[in-house]
């Protein structure tokens, strides 16, 4: 078990295989900013990809999945 701090306390947590390596990593949505950690949480160096998506409405539900079959999960929202 690992406990880490990632994003702010009001961030929506996400999980997915952001880089297609077959392993899930953490991510968060804060407003319309999605941040995906692609380095393992056990490494001291953090590699993060950030993307702006949507309008940041608190009513949007953040979702993740491999929408195009390329082996990588990406973000989406449900309104």
Secondary structure in CASP SS format (residue, H / E / C, confidence):
PFRMAT SS
TARGET T0000
AUTHOR 0000-0000-0000
METHOD secondary structure of the structure
MODEL  1
X C 1.00
X C 1.00
X C 1.00
X C 1.00
X C 1.00
X C 1.00
X C 1.00
X C 1.00
X C 1.00
X C 1.00
X C 1.00
X E 1.00
X E 1.00
X E 1.00
X E 1.00
X E 1.00
X C 1.00
X C 1.00
X C 1.00
X C 1.00
X C 1.00
X C 1.00
X C 1.00
X C 1.00
X E 1.00
X E 1.00
X E 1.00
X E 1.00
X E 1.00
X E 1.00
X C 1.00
X C 1.00
X E 1.00
X E 1.00
X E 1.00
X E 1.00
X E 1.00
X C 1.00
X C 1.00
X C 1.00
X C 1.00
X C 1.00
X C 1.00
X C 1.00
X C 1.00
X C 1.00
X C 1.00
X E 1.00
X E 1.00
X E 1.00
X E 1.00
X E 1.00
X C 1.00
X C 1.00
X C 1.00
X C 1.00
X C 1.00
X C 1.00
X C 1.00
X C 1.00
X E 1.00
X E 1.00
X E 1.00
X E 1.00
X E 1.00
X C 1.00
X C 1.00
X C 1.00
X C 1.00
X C 1.00
X C 1.00
X C 1.00
X C 1.00
X E 1.00
X E 1.00
X E 1.00
X E 1.00
X E 1.00
X C 1.00
END
